[in-house]
Amino acid sequence: QKEVEQDPGPLSVPEGAIVSLNCTYSNSAFQYFMWYRQYSRKGPELLMYTYSSGNKEDGRFTAQVDKSSKYISLFIRDSQPSDSATYLCGLTAGGFKTIFGAGTRLFVKA
Amino acid sequence: DAGVIQSPRHEVTEMGQEVTLRCKPISGHNSLFWYRQTMMRGLELLIYFNNNVPIDDSGMPEDRFSAKMPNASFSTLKIQPSEPRDSAVYFCASSSGTATTNYGYTFGSGTRLTVV
């Protein structure tokens, strides 16, 4: 079993839809939870960062962490074609080393 | 800041040749990471440095891979000899995290390596 599981998609939604992206994990030691966005032929860029459990909101993006279920989510409201990218979750037990999910490819249709 | 700078952007080489990938981290970041990304395996951590010292190289696939960080502003990843299965996108990332905190990485644009 992988430490971090993420559905690779692709996920296709119409413009304006609410998008839900998810990861599950097995290591209860993970404390830092991040979401990265990767456009085609580019490096991943940090989108959201959460420590421990709870919600965090930044504009149209909301990150949720449920440590009891070992489940993290990223919600995108009012999705735009410019949101079309691969979204990777990244989890850290502490400090330096981040384990990434496989990434979910998202397509937002105009 | 120009961000994390990697060179070259693309590299095509023949099997058996030596390949050297280069990275300049963000000034002030004390941790540097080399990742490899393929469709099959996703993003895999190869090695990371903290304060120029290699901390964990357990992800380096074979002895053909080596990495150095001679100073805070430069790192190399070398593959010798290269094989077709090494074809991937290699990313360098840096961060200002510590042994107990992680605020995320800044990635470079990657080097797309093709070994024929």
Interface residues (C-beta under 8 A of the other chain):
Chain A: Y32 M34 Y36 R41 K42 G43 P44 E45 L46 Y49 L88 G90 T92 G94 G95 F96 K97 T98 I99 F100 G101 A102 G103
Chain B: V4 S31 F33 G42 L43 L45 Y48 N50 I55 D56 F91 A93 S95 G97 T98 A99 T100 T101 N102 Y103 G104 Y105 T106 F107 G108 S109 G110 R112
